Amino acid sequence: MAQIQWEYKTFEEFTLNEFYRIAALREMVFVVEQECAYQELDYTDFEAIHLIGYFDGRPVAYCRIYGQTERKIHIGRVLVEKELRGKRVAYEVMEKAHEIINREFENVRTIVISAQKYLKPFYHKIGYRVKGAEYLEDGIPHVEMHKDL
């Protein structure tokens, strides 16, 4: 498999075409595949740093980094296109996101993620720990997880 090309940018740096393709991929994964009707586009996109993985010129992996408080920051909307799942691309997404956080946010000490319950083992392997009780988000069981830097 060829190498995934990674880039990150703010909302303002996207062209309309680029953001449309990201929005379509997010909708495919979070609305269509998960059969979850919710407003996928939200105003968090305006404040986030968007990490995109491209393969053959098209977006295939993504996450956004947002919501910095005094010493915490969030990672959300983590996804890998269906055809590339199981090929360690999700590990690459998270590794790249951690690198961006370490480079761009010097005071951050904790990363927070709202993980779908079935993904707990994946996030646990990369250093995240459950904080709090399980909850439903748009009808899907989730847990909040933290990783200390």
N, C-alpha and C positions, 0 to 999 in steps of 0.2 A: 504494500500500500504506500502510495506517495505521502509525502510530508504534508501535514496541515499547516497552513500559514496563519499566524495569529496577528491580530491588531486590536488596539483599544482606542476608544474615542469618546468624546462627550456627545450629547445629543446634537448640539450645534454643528459639530463636524461632519455629521452624516449628510449624504445627498439624499434626496427623496427616494431614489431608487434603492439605495442601500438600506434605509430604514424600512421601506416597504417589504423588502425581502426578509429582513429580520422579524418584522411583525407577522408576516405570513408563516414563518417557521415556528415562532412562538405559538401562534394560533393553532397550527397543525398539532403540535405536541400537547399543549395544555388545554385546548378546548375540544378539538376533534378526537385525538387519540384517547384522551382521558374522559371523554364524554361529559365534560364539565362546562355548563353554560355560565360564564361569568365575564365581566368586562376585563379582558386581558390587557388592553392598553390602559395605562394609568398615568397619572402625572409624575410618578416617580421616575419615568424615563427622562424627564427634563433635567433632573439633578444627578442622574447616575453616570458612572463610567461604564461603557458597554464593551465587553470583551467578545470578540467574534473570531471563530475559527473557520477558515475558508479551505475548501477542497475542490479542485478543478474550477476555481473561480466562483463558487457558490457557498453561502454560509451553511455550515453543517453542525456547528457547536457554538454555544453562547452562554453568557451569564452577565449579570449586571451587579455593580458594586455601588452602594448608596447608603444614605442615612447615617453619616458619621456624626457621632456624639463625642463627648469629651475623650473617651478612650475606646469606643466601640465603633464597628462598622458592619454593615450587612452585605451578604451575597445572596442574590435571588435569581429566579428564572433560569436556573441551571438546566441546560438541555444538550442533548446530542441527537442528531438525526437518527431515525430508526435503523437505517441500514448500517450505521457505524457503531451501534451499541454493542457492548461486549468486546470491544477492541481497545480498551483502556483510554479512550478519548476523554471520558469524564474525569479521569485522574489528571489528564493534561489540562483540561479546563480549570480545575481547582488549583493545580500547581501554578498556572499562569495568573490566576486571580490573586493567589497569595503573593506572587512576585510583584504584581502591581500595587497591592496594598503596602507591602514592605517598602517599595520605592516611592510611592506618592503620598503616603499618610504616616508621617513619622511618629505621631503620638498615639496611634492605635495600638491597643494591647490585646483586644479580644475581637474575634470575628463571630458574628451571629448569623445563623441560617435557620430558616423555617423548613425543615426537611419532611418530605413525605415519609410516613412511618416505615414503609418497606425499604427505604434507603438508609435507615439507621446503620446497618453494618458497613455500608460503603463509607459514610462519613466518619464512623468510628475508626476505621482503618487509617484515615488520614488525620486523626488527632482531635476530632470533635467529640464532645461529651454532651449527653442529654441534660437540659436544664428545665425542670418543670414537668408538668403532666401533659399527656397526649391531649390534643384538641382537634376539632374538625375545622377545616378551612375549605370552603366551597364544597362541603360534603366529603372531603378526603381526609383521612386521619393524618395528622402532622405532629411533630415534636420540635421544640426549639432546641437547637444545639449550639454550643460555643466551642471555639478553639482559641486558646491563649497563645499569644505570640511570644 
